[in-house]
Structures are given as structure tokens and as C-alpha cells.
């Protein structure tokens, strides 16, 4: 088996065009991000609702699911799929809110800031 598996036929999450453009802008602006890094999406315990989202550039690791959405290469730990399957990541730029938003159909509730959830 290879070090990194690329086993997902359909992307388990969706990166919108707006989010993809912002991620590309961030990657271009931060020259210290190695070219072989991909976007890591995941969850960790914490936040005001129980789980917080992980979103950042990282090297693929053994056992990751690798996929592409809107031209963005994404890595996700297999164990996180139960919490993230079907999620959409968007980038919002409005008068009252600016940043990445997570539309997660698996979340039974979310906090007011939208960066943590319970499942």
C-alpha cells in the first residue's frame, strides 16, 4: 500500500469557487507554504459546541483520503469523514462577516461564530 492513499471517487466535501479563489490567494501570498502541501480539512475536540474545524495547508499523511474540489487538492483523515461527509466550505465576504464558512449537514448544532459544532 502506498504512503498516501487516494481512495475517494467523489469528494466527501465541496470547496466552493469563492473558497477556492481565496485559498489560492492565500497560498500565493504566503510563499513559505511548500508546493507539495495540500489543504487539510478535519475536526478536533474543542470549541463552544464540542468540535472545531481544522483548515490549513499541510503535507499529506499516511492513511489520508486525498481528493480534489474546484481545483483544490484536499487531505482528510479517514476517521473525520463521519463528521464532515457532505460539508461545503465557502468564503463569505460581506459587511457583517468575512471568512470561511462551513455548511455541515452532520452538525446537530453550531455555535454563533460558525467555527464549532456538535454532532
Biopython code that builds the backbone (N, CA, C, O; Angstrom):
import numpy as np
from Bio.PDB.StructureBuilder import StructureBuilder

atoms = [
    (1, "UNK", "N", (0.844, -1.173, 0.000)),
    (1, "UNK", "CA", (0.000, 0.000, 0.000)),
    (1, "UNK", "C", (0.890, 1.237, 0.000)),
    (1, "UNK", "O", (1.933, 1.250, 0.654)),
    (2, "UNK", "N", (0.494, 2.259, -0.716)),
    (2, "UNK", "CA", (1.295, 3.479, -0.802)),
    (2, "UNK", "C", (1.237, 4.259, 0.506)),
    (2, "UNK", "O", (0.392, 4.007, 1.365)),
    (3, "UNK", "N", (2.148, 5.200, 0.631)),
    (3, "UNK", "CA", (2.206, 6.023, 1.837)),
    (3, "UNK", "C", (0.934, 6.832, 2.000)),
    (3, "UNK", "O", (0.404, 6.943, 3.106)),
    (4, "UNK", "N", (0.437, 7.399, 0.904)),
    (4, "UNK", "CA", (-0.778, 8.204, 0.947)),
    (4, "UNK", "C", (-1.782, 7.569, -0.006)),
    (4, "UNK", "O", (-1.473, 7.335, -1.175)),
    (5, "UNK", "N", (-2.972, 7.293, 0.490)),
    (5, "UNK", "CA", (-3.995, 6.687, -0.338)),
    (5, "UNK", "C", (-4.845, 7.760, -1.002)),
    (5, "UNK", "O", (-5.163, 8.784, -0.397)),
    (6, "UNK", "N", (-5.200, 7.515, -2.231)),
    (6, "UNK", "CA", (-6.092, 8.405, -2.968)),
    (6, "UNK", "C", (-7.317, 7.582, -3.324)),
    (6, "UNK", "O", (-7.481, 7.173, -4.473)),
    (7, "UNK", "N", (-8.174, 7.338, -2.347)),
    (7, "UNK", "CA", (-9.189, 6.314, -2.484)),
    (7, "UNK", "C", (-10.610, 6.831, -2.662)),
    (7, "UNK", "O", (-11.526, 6.021, -2.803)),
    (8, "UNK", "N", (-10.832, 8.107, -2.662)),
    (8, "UNK", "CA", (-12.193, 8.614, -2.699)),
    (8, "UNK", "C", (-12.562, 8.976, -4.132)),
    (8, "UNK", "O", (-11.922, 9.832, -4.744)),
    (9, "UNK", "N", (-13.594, 8.326, -4.669)),
    (9, "UNK", "CA", (-14.025, 8.587, -6.042)),
    (9, "UNK", "C", (-14.712, 9.942, -6.144)),
    (9, "UNK", "O", (-14.420, 10.723, -7.050)),
    (10, "UNK", "N", (-15.612, 10.219, -5.231)),
    (10, "UNK", "CA", (-16.269, 11.515, -5.199)),
    (10, "UNK", "C", (-15.784, 12.258, -3.971)),
    (10, "UNK", "O", (-15.551, 11.661, -2.920)),
    (11, "UNK", "N", (-15.638, 13.545, -4.112)),
    (11, "UNK", "CA", (-15.145, 14.346, -2.993)),
    (11, "UNK", "C", (-16.150, 14.291, -1.842)),
    (11, "UNK", "O", (-17.333, 14.559, -2.048)),
    (12, "UNK", "N", (-15.699, 13.948, -0.635)),
    (12, "UNK", "CA", (-16.609, 13.887, 0.510)),
    (12, "UNK", "C", (-17.059, 15.269, 0.983)),
    (12, "UNK", "O", (-18.081, 15.401, 1.656)),
    (13, "UNK", "N", (-16.288, 16.296, 0.625)),
    (13, "UNK", "CA", (-16.685, 17.677, 0.929)),
    (13, "UNK", "C", (-16.533, 18.507, -0.343)),
    (13, "UNK", "O", (-15.849, 18.103, -1.283)),
    (14, "UNK", "N", (-17.171, 19.659, -0.359)),
    (14, "UNK", "CA", (-17.121, 20.547, -1.514)),
    (14, "UNK", "C", (-16.484, 21.871, -1.122)),
    (14, "UNK", "O", (-16.843, 22.472, -0.109)),
    (15, "UNK", "N", (-15.540, 22.315, -1.930)),
    (15, "UNK", "CA", (-14.950, 23.650, -1.799)),
    (15, "UNK", "C", (-15.623, 24.499, -2.875)),
    (15, "UNK", "O", (-15.525, 24.170, -4.058)),
    (16, "UNK", "N", (-16.297, 25.575, -2.500)),
    (16, "UNK", "CA", (-16.952, 26.415, -3.499)),
    (16, "UNK", "C", (-15.907, 27.181, -4.312)),
    (16, "UNK", "O", (-14.740, 27.254, -3.929)),
    (17, "UNK", "N", (-16.338, 27.744, -5.426)),
    (17, "UNK", "CA", (-15.433, 28.530, -6.267)),
    (17, "UNK", "C", (-14.857, 29.715, -5.488)),
    (17, "UNK", "O", (-13.670, 30.019, -5.610)),
    (18, "UNK", "N", (-15.692, 30.382, -4.691)),
    (18, "UNK", "CA", (-15.218, 31.513, -3.884)),
    (18, "UNK", "C", (-14.162, 31.110, -2.878)),
    (18, "UNK", "O", (-13.174, 31.820, -2.693)),
    (19, "UNK", "N", (-14.364, 29.964, -2.219)),
    (19, "UNK", "CA", (-13.382, 29.469, -1.251)),
    (19, "UNK", "C", (-12.104, 29.064, -1.964)),
    (19, "UNK", "O", (-11.007, 29.324, -1.470)),
    (20, "UNK", "N", (-12.238, 28.421, -3.135)),
    (20, "UNK", "CA", (-11.060, 28.006, -3.902)),
    (20, "UNK", "C", (-10.220, 29.214, -4.301)),
    (20, "UNK", "O", (-8.992, 29.166, -4.230)),
    (21, "UNK", "N", (-10.871, 30.290, -4.719)),
    (21, "UNK", "CA", (-10.149, 31.506, -5.105)),
    (21, "UNK", "C", (-9.423, 32.115, -3.914)),
    (21, "UNK", "O", (-8.285, 32.564, -4.046)),
    (22, "UNK", "N", (-10.064, 32.136, -2.762)),
    (22, "UNK", "CA", (-9.430, 32.695, -1.560)),
    (22, "UNK", "C", (-8.258, 31.822, -1.111)),
    (22, "UNK", "O", (-7.223, 32.346, -0.700)),
    (23, "UNK", "N", (-8.409, 30.518, -1.183)),
    (23, "UNK", "CA", (-7.312, 29.617, -0.815)),
    (23, "UNK", "C", (-6.124, 29.810, -1.750)),
    (23, "UNK", "O", (-4.975, 29.779, -1.309)),
    (24, "UNK", "N", (-6.391, 30.006, -3.032)),
    (24, "UNK", "CA", (-5.324, 30.254, -3.999)),
    (24, "UNK", "C", (-4.631, 31.583, -3.693)),
    (24, "UNK", "O", (-3.409, 31.690, -3.803)),
    (25, "UNK", "N", (-5.416, 32.594, -3.309)),
    (25, "UNK", "CA", (-4.845, 33.897, -2.952)),
    (25, "UNK", "C", (-3.947, 33.767, -1.721)),
    (25, "UNK", "O", (-2.855, 34.335, -1.683)),
    (26, "UNK", "N", (-4.404, 33.028, -0.727)),
    (26, "UNK", "CA", (-3.616, 32.821, 0.494)),
    (26, "UNK", "C", (-2.320, 32.092, 0.170)),
    (26, "UNK", "O", (-1.246, 32.477, 0.633)),
    (27, "UNK", "N", (-2.431, 31.040, -0.628)),
    (27, "UNK", "CA", (-1.252, 30.259, -0.993)),
    (27, "UNK", "C", (-0.242, 31.123, -1.742)),
    (27, "UNK", "O", (0.958, 31.013, -1.495)),
    (28, "UNK", "N", (-0.698, 31.973, -2.641)),
    (28, "UNK", "CA", (0.193, 32.851, -3.408)),
    (28, "UNK", "C", (0.848, 33.900, -2.517)),
    (28, "UNK", "O", (2.016, 34.242, -2.703)),
    (29, "UNK", "N", (0.088, 34.408, -1.546)),
    (29, "UNK", "CA", (0.591, 35.465, -0.671)),
    (29, "UNK", "C", (1.589, 34.947, 0.363)),
    (29, "UNK", "O", (2.423, 35.709, 0.852)),
    (30, "UNK", "N", (1.512, 33.661, 0.698)),
    (30, "UNK", "CA", (2.372, 33.089, 1.729)),
    (30, "UNK", "C", (3.371, 32.132, 1.077)),
    (30, "UNK", "O", (3.123, 30.931, 0.969)),
    (31, "UNK", "N", (4.483, 32.679, 0.655)),
    (31, "UNK", "CA", (5.481, 31.904, -0.092)),
    (31, "UNK", "C", (6.130, 30.793, 0.742)),
    (31, "UNK", "O", (6.804, 29.928, 0.183)),
    (32, "UNK", "N", (5.940, 30.801, 2.058)),
    (32, "UNK", "CA", (6.555, 29.770, 2.895)),
    (32, "UNK", "C", (5.778, 28.440, 2.871)),
    (32, "UNK", "O", (6.245, 27.451, 3.436)),
    (33, "UNK", "N", (4.607, 28.406, 2.229)),
    (33, "UNK", "CA", (3.853, 27.161, 2.122)),
    (33, "UNK", "C", (4.508, 26.306, 1.041)),
    (33, "UNK", "O", (4.537, 26.713, -0.120)),
    (34, "UNK", "N", (5.034, 25.128, 1.391)),
    (34, "UNK", "CA", (5.683, 24.259, 0.397)),
    (34, "UNK", "C", (4.715, 23.859, -0.719)),
    (34, "UNK", "O", (3.517, 23.698, -0.483)),
    (35, "UNK", "N", (5.235, 23.703, -1.910)),
    (35, "UNK", "CA", (4.403, 23.415, -3.076)),
    (35, "UNK", "C", (3.725, 22.049, -2.995)),
    (35, "UNK", "O", (2.706, 21.834, -3.650)),
    (36, "UNK", "N", (4.273, 21.115, -2.200)),
    (36, "UNK", "CA", (3.662, 19.793, -2.104)),
    (36, "UNK", "C", (2.589, 19.715, -1.011)),
    (36, "UNK", "O", (1.998, 18.654, -0.808)),
    (37, "UNK", "N", (2.333, 20.813, -0.314)),
    (37, "UNK", "CA", (1.288, 20.833, 0.703)),
    (37, "UNK", "C", (-0.087, 20.915, 0.041)),
    (37, "UNK", "O", (-0.241, 21.495, -1.034)),
    (38, "UNK", "N", (-1.073, 20.328, 0.699)),
    (38, "UNK", "CA", (-2.453, 20.366, 0.255)),
    (38, "UNK", "C", (-3.289, 20.991, 1.371)),
    (38, "UNK", "O", (-2.789, 21.222, 2.472)),
    (39, "UNK", "N", (-4.544, 21.258, 1.088)),
    (39, "UNK", "CA", (-5.434, 21.791, 2.107)),
    (39, "UNK", "C", (-5.877, 20.652, 3.011)),
    (39, "UNK", "O", (-6.440, 19.667, 2.533)),
    (40, "UNK", "N", (-5.631, 20.772, 4.300)),
    (40, "UNK", "CA", (-6.093, 19.758, 5.256)),
    (40, "UNK", "C", (-7.393, 20.253, 5.872)),
    (40, "UNK", "O", (-7.475, 21.369, 6.385)),
    (41, "UNK", "N", (-8.409, 19.393, 5.808)),
    (41, "UNK", "CA", (-9.710, 19.670, 6.410)),
    (41, "UNK", "C", (-9.964, 18.572, 7.429)),
    (41, "UNK", "O", (-9.756, 17.391, 7.148)),
    (42, "UNK", "N", (-10.416, 18.965, 8.615)),
    (42, "UNK", "CA", (-10.676, 17.973, 9.639)),
    (42, "UNK", "C", (-11.422, 18.570, 10.813)),
    (42, "UNK", "O", (-11.942, 19.684, 10.742)),
    (43, "UNK", "N", (-11.465, 17.811, 11.895)),
    (43, "UNK", "CA", (-12.100, 18.252, 13.127)),
    (43, "UNK", "C", (-11.182, 17.954, 14.297)),
    (43, "UNK", "O", (-10.310, 17.088, 14.214)),
    (44, "UNK", "N", (-11.382, 18.669, 15.374)),
    (44, "UNK", "CA", (-10.692, 18.385, 16.632)),
    (44, "UNK", "C", (-11.657, 18.711, 17.761)),
    (44, "UNK", "O", (-12.573, 19.516, 17.592)),
    (45, "UNK", "N", (-11.453, 18.093, 18.895)),
    (45, "UNK", "CA", (-12.288, 18.361, 20.046)),
    (45, "UNK", "C", (-12.052, 19.772, 20.550)),
    (45, "UNK", "O", (-10.917, 20.247, 20.575)),
    (46, "UNK", "N", (-13.108, 20.432, 20.947)),
    (46, "UNK", "CA", (-12.982, 21.785, 21.485)),
    (46, "UNK", "C", (-13.984, 22.723, 20.858)),
    (46, "UNK", "O", (-14.836, 22.312, 20.070)),
    (47, "UNK", "N", (-13.876, 23.967, 21.210)),
    (47, "UNK", "CA", (-14.842, 24.948, 20.721)),
    (47, "UNK", "C", (-16.057, 24.960, 21.624)),
    (47, "UNK", "O", (-16.204, 24.091, 22.484)),
    (48, "UNK", "N", (-16.913, 25.920, 21.440)),
    (48, "UNK", "CA", (-18.054, 26.059, 22.345)),
    (48, "UNK", "C", (-19.159, 25.040, 22.085)),
    (48, "UNK", "O", (-20.075, 24.916, 22.897)),
    (49, "UNK", "N", (-19.096, 24.307, 20.970)),
    (49, "UNK", "CA", (-20.132, 23.316, 20.686)),
    (49, "UNK", "C", (-19.625, 21.877, 20.701)),
    (49, "UNK", "O", (-20.413, 20.961, 20.464)),
    (50, "UNK", "N", (-18.346, 21.642, 20.969)),
    (50, "UNK", "CA", (-17.828, 20.282, 21.072)),
    (50, "UNK", "C", (-16.719, 19.952, 20.100)),
    (50, "UNK", "O", (-15.721, 19.351, 20.497)),
    (51, "UNK", "N", (-16.861, 20.328, 18.823)),
    (51, "UNK", "CA", (-15.842, 20.093, 17.810)),
    (51, "UNK", "C", (-15.523, 21.406, 17.112)),
    (51, "UNK", "O", (-16.396, 22.254, 16.927)),
    (52, "UNK", "N", (-14.255, 21.561, 16.724)),
    (52, "UNK", "CA", (-13.834, 22.708, 15.925)),
    (52, "UNK", "C", (-13.306, 22.193, 14.594)),
    (52, "UNK", "O", (-12.794, 21.076, 14.511)),
    (53, "UNK", "N", (-13.430, 23.002, 13.565)),
    (53, "UNK", "CA", (-12.922, 22.624, 12.250)),
    (53, "UNK", "C", (-11.435, 22.896, 12.147)),
    (53, "UNK", "O", (-10.924, 23.851, 12.732)),
    (54, "UNK", "N", (-10.741, 22.047, 11.396)),
    (54, "UNK", "CA", (-9.333, 22.239, 11.052)),
    (54, "UNK", "C", (-9.307, 22.621, 9.579)),
    (54, "UNK", "O", (-9.906, 21.938, 8.749)),
    (55, "UNK", "N", (-8.624, 23.695, 9.253)),
    (55, "UNK", "CA", (-8.498, 24.144, 7.875)),
    (55, "UNK", "C", (-7.138, 24.806, 7.742)),
    (55, "UNK", "O", (-6.899, 25.860, 8.332)),
    (56, "UNK", "N", (-6.246, 24.198, 6.973)),
    (56, "UNK", "CA", (-4.912, 24.757, 6.798)),
    (56, "UNK", "C", (-4.111, 23.926, 5.819)),
    (56, "UNK", "O", (-4.523, 22.828, 5.446)),
    (57, "UNK", "N", (-2.971, 24.444, 5.403)),
    (57, "UNK", "CA", (-2.117, 23.729, 4.458)),
    (57, "UNK", "C", (-1.177, 22.806, 5.222)),
    (57, "UNK", "O", (-0.605, 23.185, 6.244)),
    (58, "UNK", "N", (-1.026, 21.573, 4.701)),
    (58, "UNK", "CA", (-0.259, 20.554, 5.402)),
    (58, "UNK", "C", (0.204, 19.506, 4.389)),
    (58, "UNK", "O", (-0.347, 19.400, 3.293)),
    (59, "UNK", "N", (1.210, 18.744, 4.766)),
    (59, "UNK", "CA", (1.678, 17.644, 3.919)),
    (59, "UNK", "C", (0.721, 16.460, 4.064)),
    (59, "UNK", "O", (0.250, 16.180, 5.167)),
    (60, "UNK", "N", (0.431, 15.771, 2.973)),
    (60, "UNK", "CA", (-0.395, 14.561, 3.076)),
    (60, "UNK", "C", (0.282, 13.538, 3.978)),
    (60, "UNK", "O", (1.507, 13.425, 3.992)),
    (61, "UNK", "N", (-0.522, 12.797, 4.727)),
    (61, "UNK", "CA", (-0.006, 11.792, 5.664)),
    (61, "UNK", "C", (-0.540, 10.415, 5.284)),
    (61, "UNK", "O", (-1.530, 10.288, 4.563)),
    (62, "UNK", "N", (0.132, 9.404, 5.779)),
    (62, "UNK", "CA", (-0.295, 8.033, 5.524)),
    (62, "UNK", "C", (-1.727, 7.838, 6.017)),
    (62, "UNK", "O", (-2.078, 8.239, 7.127)),
    (63, "UNK", "N", (-2.534, 7.223, 5.180)),
    (63, "UNK", "CA", (-3.921, 6.953, 5.553)),
    (63, "UNK", "C", (-4.891, 8.074, 5.254)),
    (63, "UNK", "O", (-6.090, 7.917, 5.487)),
    (64, "UNK", "N", (-4.417, 9.201, 4.746)),
    (64, "UNK", "CA", (-5.315, 10.294, 4.377)),
    (64, "UNK", "C", (-6.155, 9.917, 3.168)),
    (64, "UNK", "O", (-5.714, 9.157, 2.306)),
    (65, "UNK", "N", (-7.356, 10.447, 3.111)),
    (65, "UNK", "CA", (-8.128, 10.443, 1.877)),
    (65, "UNK", "C", (-7.727, 11.710, 1.137)),
    (65, "UNK", "O", (-7.787, 12.804, 1.698)),
    (66, "UNK", "N", (-7.321, 11.567, -0.110)),
    (66, "UNK", "CA", (-6.956, 12.716, -0.937)),
    (66, "UNK", "C", (-7.984, 12.860, -2.039)),
    (66, "UNK", "O", (-8.395, 11.876, -2.656)),
    (67, "UNK", "N", (-8.397, 14.098, -2.283)),
    (67, "UNK", "CA", (-9.357, 14.357, -3.341)),
    (67, "UNK", "C", (-9.200, 15.796, -3.804)),
    (67, "UNK", "O", (-8.442, 16.571, -3.220)),
    (68, "UNK", "N", (-9.914, 16.136, -4.842)),
    (68, "UNK", "CA", (-9.858, 17.492, -5.386)),
    (68, "UNK", "C", (-11.267, 18.053, -5.463)),
    (68, "UNK", "O", (-12.208, 17.348, -5.826)),
    (69, "UNK", "N", (-11.403, 19.323, -5.119)),
    (69, "UNK", "CA", (-12.683, 20.017, -5.241)),
    (69, "UNK", "C", (-12.409, 21.415, -5.750)),
    (69, "UNK", "O", (-11.688, 22.179, -5.108)),
    (70, "UNK", "N", (-12.970, 21.757, -6.884)),
    (70, "UNK", "CA", (-12.796, 23.079, -7.509)),
    (70, "UNK", "C", (-11.330, 23.433, -7.683)),
    (70, "UNK", "O", (-10.938, 24.584, -7.486)),
    (71, "UNK", "N", (-10.518, 22.451, -8.052)),
    (71, "UNK", "CA", (-9.101, 22.675, -8.305)),
    (71, "UNK", "C", (-8.223, 22.689, -7.068)),
    (71, "UNK", "O", (-7.015, 22.898, -7.179)),
    (72, "UNK", "N", (-8.797, 22.472, -5.893)),
    (72, "UNK", "CA", (-8.039, 22.467, -4.635)),
    (72, "UNK", "C", (-7.789, 21.018, -4.229)),
    (72, "UNK", "O", (-8.729, 20.235, -4.098)),
    (73, "UNK", "N", (-6.512, 20.660, -4.028)),
    (73, "UNK", "CA", (-6.153, 19.344, -3.532)),
    (73, "UNK", "C", (-6.392, 19.333, -2.023)),
    (73, "UNK", "O", (-5.896, 20.198, -1.301)),
    (74, "UNK", "N", (-7.160, 18.342, -1.554)),
    (74, "UNK", "CA", (-7.576, 18.283, -0.152)),
    (74, "UNK", "C", (-7.162, 16.952, 0.468)),
    (74, "UNK", "O", (-7.246, 15.906, -0.176)),
    (75, "UNK", "N", (-6.715, 16.996, 1.722)),
    (75, "UNK", "CA", (-6.416, 15.804, 2.513)),
    (75, "UNK", "C", (-7.325, 15.812, 3.730)),
    (75, "UNK", "O", (-7.565, 16.851, 4.345)),
    (76, "UNK", "N", (-7.825, 14.624, 4.065)),
    (76, "UNK", "CA", (-8.686, 14.490, 5.235)),
    (76, "UNK", "C", (-8.431, 13.126, 5.864)),
    (76, "UNK", "O", (-8.392, 12.116, 5.161)),
    (77, "UNK", "N", (-8.260, 13.091, 7.169)),
    (77, "UNK", "CA", (-8.120, 11.806, 7.865)),
    (77, "UNK", "C", (-9.407, 11.010, 7.663)),
    (77, "UNK", "O", (-10.507, 11.557, 7.740)),
    (78, "UNK", "N", (-9.255, 9.719, 7.407)),
    (78, "UNK", "CA", (-10.423, 8.869, 7.159)),
    (78, "UNK", "C", (-11.422, 8.930, 8.308)),
    (78, "UNK", "O", (-12.632, 8.928, 8.083)),
    (79, "UNK", "N", (-10.920, 8.983, 9.535)),
    (79, "UNK", "CA", (-11.803, 8.973, 10.700)),
    (79, "UNK", "C", (-12.649, 10.237, 10.822)),
    (79, "UNK", "O", (-13.633, 10.243, 11.562)),
    (80, "UNK", "N", (-12.289, 11.305, 10.115)),
    (80, "UNK", "CA", (-13.043, 12.553, 10.193)),
    (80, "UNK", "C", (-14.233, 12.573, 9.243)),
    (80, "UNK", "O", (-15.098, 13.442, 9.350)),
    (81, "UNK", "N", (-14.281, 11.623, 8.315)),
    (81, "UNK", "CA", (-15.348, 11.608, 7.309)),
    (81, "UNK", "C", (-16.732, 11.521, 7.936)),
    (81, "UNK", "O", (-17.680, 12.103, 7.409)),
    (82, "UNK", "N", (-16.867, 10.809, 9.044)),
    (82, "UNK", "CA", (-18.178, 10.669, 9.686)),
    (82, "UNK", "C", (-18.742, 12.029, 10.108)),
    (82, "UNK", "O", (-19.959, 12.204, 10.156)),
    (83, "UNK", "N", (-17.873, 12.981, 10.410)),
    (83, "UNK", "CA", (-18.306, 14.309, 10.846)),
    (83, "UNK", "C", (-18.412, 15.309, 9.692)),
    (83, "UNK", "O", (-19.096, 16.325, 9.810)),
    (84, "UNK", "N", (-17.736, 15.021, 8.580)),
    (84, "UNK", "CA", (-17.610, 16.027, 7.516)),
    (84, "UNK", "C", (-18.258, 15.653, 6.187)),
    (84, "UNK", "O", (-18.349, 16.501, 5.300)),
    (85, "UNK", "N", (-18.706, 14.423, 6.021)),
    (85, "UNK", "CA", (-19.261, 13.970, 4.755)),
    (85, "UNK", "C", (-20.418, 14.871, 4.305)),
    (85, "UNK", "O", (-21.386, 15.064, 5.041)),
    (86, "UNK", "N", (-20.310, 15.410, 3.111)),
    (86, "UNK", "CA", (-21.347, 16.283, 2.560)),
    (86, "UNK", "C", (-21.181, 17.753, 2.894)),
    (86, "UNK", "O", (-22.006, 18.568, 2.479)),
    (87, "UNK", "N", (-20.141, 18.118, 3.630)),
    (87, "UNK", "CA", (-19.934, 19.505, 4.033)),
    (87, "UNK", "C", (-19.501, 20.368, 2.852)),
    (87, "UNK", "O", (-18.820, 19.898, 1.940)),
    (88, "UNK", "N", (-19.904, 21.633, 2.882)),
    (88, "UNK", "CA", (-19.484, 22.617, 1.891)),
    (88, "UNK", "C", (-18.707, 23.722, 2.604)),
    (88, "UNK", "O", (-19.155, 24.261, 3.616)),
    (89, "UNK", "N", (-17.536, 24.047, 2.058)),
    (89, "UNK", "CA", (-16.733, 25.142, 2.589)),
    (89, "UNK", "C", (-16.832, 26.289, 1.598)),
    (89, "UNK", "O", (-16.542, 26.123, 0.413)),
    (90, "UNK", "N", (-17.239, 27.445, 2.084)),
    (90, "UNK", "CA", (-17.396, 28.635, 1.250)),
    (90, "UNK", "C", (-16.571, 29.764, 1.852)),
    (90, "UNK", "O", (-16.118, 29.677, 2.994)),
    (91, "UNK", "N", (-16.381, 30.819, 1.076)),
    (91, "UNK", "CA", (-15.739, 32.018, 1.601)),
    (91, "UNK", "C", (-16.734, 33.148, 1.490)),
    (91, "UNK", "O", (-17.230, 33.446, 0.403)),
    (92, "UNK", "N", (-17.030, 33.782, 2.622)),
    (92, "UNK", "CA", (-18.019, 34.854, 2.686)),
    (92, "UNK", "C", (-17.284, 36.171, 2.853)),
    (92, "UNK", "O", (-16.369, 36.293, 3.668)),
    (93, "UNK", "N", (-17.697, 37.149, 2.071)),
    (93, "UNK", "CA", (-17.084, 38.472, 2.178)),
    (93, "UNK", "C", (-18.206, 39.499, 2.139)),
    (93, "UNK", "O", (-18.611, 39.964, 1.074)),
    (94, "UNK", "N", (-18.696, 39.838, 3.320)),
    (94, "UNK", "CA", (-19.802, 40.784, 3.426)),
    (94, "UNK", "C", (-19.498, 41.860, 4.442)),
    (94, "UNK", "O", (-18.411, 41.906, 5.017)),
    (95, "UNK", "N", (-20.474, 42.724, 4.653)),
    (95, "UNK", "CA", (-20.299, 43.822, 5.607)),
    (95, "UNK", "C", (-20.226, 43.328, 7.051)),
    (95, "UNK", "O", (-19.495, 43.890, 7.866)),
    (96, "UNK", "N", (-20.983, 42.279, 7.363)),
    (96, "UNK", "CA", (-21.030, 41.809, 8.745)),
    (96, "UNK", "C", (-20.222, 40.536, 8.989)),
    (96, "UNK", "O", (-20.102, 40.096, 10.133)),
    (97, "UNK", "N", (-19.666, 39.938, 7.934)),
    (97, "UNK", "CA", (-18.939, 38.688, 8.110)),
    (97, "UNK", "C", (-17.950, 38.505, 6.972)),
    (97, "UNK", "O", (-18.278, 38.763, 5.814)),
    (98, "UNK", "N", (-16.746, 38.064, 7.292)),
    (98, "UNK", "CA", (-15.737, 37.768, 6.285)),
    (98, "UNK", "C", (-14.931, 36.579, 6.759)),
    (98, "UNK", "O", (-14.395, 36.586, 7.868)),
    (99, "UNK", "N", (-14.844, 35.556, 5.922)),
    (99, "UNK", "CA", (-14.054, 34.383, 6.272)),
    (99, "UNK", "C", (-14.666, 33.123, 5.696)),
    (99, "UNK", "O", (-15.645, 33.171, 4.953)),
    (100, "UNK", "N", (-14.074, 31.999, 6.050)),
    (100, "UNK", "CA", (-14.552, 30.716, 5.572)),
    (100, "UNK", "C", (-15.769, 30.304, 6.382)),
    (100, "UNK", "O", (-15.804, 30.467, 7.601)),
    (101, "UNK", "N", (-16.764, 29.770, 5.693)),
    (101, "UNK", "CA", (-17.963, 29.276, 6.375)),
    (101, "UNK", "C", (-18.099, 27.788, 6.076)),
    (101, "UNK", "O", (-17.712, 27.317, 5.007)),
    (102, "UNK", "N", (-18.648, 27.065, 7.025)),
    (102, "UNK", "CA", (-18.781, 25.622, 6.948)),
    (102, "UNK", "C", (-20.258, 25.260, 7.008)),
    (102, "UNK", "O", (-20.915, 25.482, 8.025)),
    (103, "UNK", "N", (-20.777, 24.706, 5.921)),
    (103, "UNK", "CA", (-22.161, 24.237, 5.880)),
    (103, "UNK", "C", (-22.108, 22.723, 6.027)),
    (103, "UNK", "O", (-21.877, 22.002, 5.056)),
    (104, "UNK", "N", (-22.323, 22.251, 7.246)),
    (104, "UNK", "CA", (-22.130, 20.848, 7.576)),
    (104, "UNK", "C", (-23.469, 20.185, 7.880)),
    (104, "UNK", "O", (-24.082, 20.486, 8.904)),
    (105, "UNK", "N", (-23.939, 19.280, 7.003)),
    (105, "UNK", "CA", (-25.216, 18.615, 7.245)),
    (105, "UNK", "C", (-25.180, 17.634, 8.421)),
    (105, "UNK", "O", (-26.233, 17.184, 8.874)),
    (106, "UNK", "N", (-23.999, 17.299, 8.918)),
    (106, "UNK", "CA", (-23.856, 16.367, 10.037)),
    (106, "UNK", "C", (-23.919, 17.059, 11.389)),
    (106, "UNK", "O", (-23.990, 16.395, 12.423)),
    (107, "UNK", "N", (-23.893, 18.374, 11.391)),
    (107, "UNK", "CA", (-23.891, 19.118, 12.650)),
    (107, "UNK", "C", (-25.311, 19.215, 13.199)),
    (107, "UNK", "O", (-26.219, 19.692, 12.519)),
    (108, "UNK", "N", (-25.491, 18.761, 14.432)),
    (108, "UNK", "CA", (-26.805, 18.874, 15.048)),
    (108, "UNK", "C", (-27.023, 20.285, 15.603)),
    (108, "UNK", "O", (-28.160, 20.736, 15.745)),
    (109, "UNK", "N", (-25.923, 20.972, 15.915)),
    (109, "UNK", "CA", (-25.991, 22.384, 16.312)),
    (109, "UNK", "C", (-24.637, 23.021, 16.065)),
    (109, "UNK", "O", (-23.613, 22.339, 16.029)),
    (110, "UNK", "N", (-24.640, 24.326, 15.898)),
    (110, "UNK", "CA", (-23.398, 25.077, 15.686)),
    (110, "UNK", "C", (-23.366, 26.263, 16.630)),
    (110, "UNK", "O", (-24.398, 26.687, 17.150)),
    (111, "UNK", "N", (-22.175, 26.791, 16.845)),
    (111, "UNK", "CA", (-22.061, 27.964, 17.697)),
    (111, "UNK", "C", (-22.388, 29.209, 16.874)),
    (111, "UNK", "O", (-22.544, 29.123, 15.656)),
    (112, "UNK", "N", (-22.490, 30.325, 17.510)),
    (112, "UNK", "CA", (-22.817, 31.568, 16.831)),
    (112, "UNK", "C", (-21.783, 32.011, 15.828)),
    (112, "UNK", "O", (-22.122, 32.631, 14.820)),
    (113, "UNK", "N", (-20.523, 31.703, 16.086)),
    (113, "UNK", "CA", (-19.460, 32.124, 15.172)),
    (113, "UNK", "C", (-19.316, 31.175, 13.981)),
    (113, "UNK", "O", (-18.668, 31.527, 12.995)),
    (114, "UNK", "N", (-19.910, 29.974, 14.054)),
    (114, "UNK", "CA", (-19.912, 29.039, 12.945)),
    (114, "UNK", "C", (-18.642, 28.219, 12.796)),
    (114, "UNK", "O", (-18.483, 27.520, 11.795)),
    (115, "UNK", "N", (-17.730, 28.285, 13.766)),
    (115, "UNK", "CA", (-16.485, 27.526, 13.647)),
    (115, "UNK", "C", (-16.445, 26.279, 14.521)),
    (115, "UNK", "O", (-15.464, 25.535, 14.491)),
    (116, "UNK", "N", (-17.495, 26.043, 15.296)),
    (116, "UNK", "CA", (-17.561, 24.802, 16.058)),
    (116, "UNK", "C", (-18.975, 24.244, 15.976)),
    (116, "UNK", "O", (-19.936, 24.960, 15.695)),
    (117, "UNK", "N", (-19.071, 22.936, 16.230)),
    (117, "UNK", "CA", (-20.360, 22.257, 16.075)),
    (117, "UNK", "C", (-20.438, 21.050, 16.978)),
    (117, "UNK", "O", (-19.430, 20.607, 17.529)),
    (118, "UNK", "N", (-21.629, 20.523, 17.129)),
    (118, "UNK", "CA", (-21.813, 19.229, 17.798)),
    (118, "UNK", "C", (-22.485, 18.302, 16.809)),
    (118, "UNK", "O", (-23.232, 18.735, 15.932)),
    (119, "UNK", "N", (-22.208, 17.020, 16.965)),
    (119, "UNK", "CA", (-22.762, 16.035, 16.016)),
    (119, "UNK", "C", (-23.577, 14.996, 16.754)),
    (119, "UNK", "O", (-24.124, 14.085, 16.133)),
]
sb = StructureBuilder()
sb.init_structure("model")
sb.init_model(0)
sb.init_chain("A")
sb.init_seg("    ")
for serial, (resi, resn, name, xyz) in enumerate(atoms, 1):
    if name == "N":
        sb.init_residue(resn, " ", resi, " ")
    sb.init_atom(name, np.array(xyz, "f"), 0.0, 1.0, " ", f" {name:<3s}", serial, name[0])
structure = sb.get_structure()
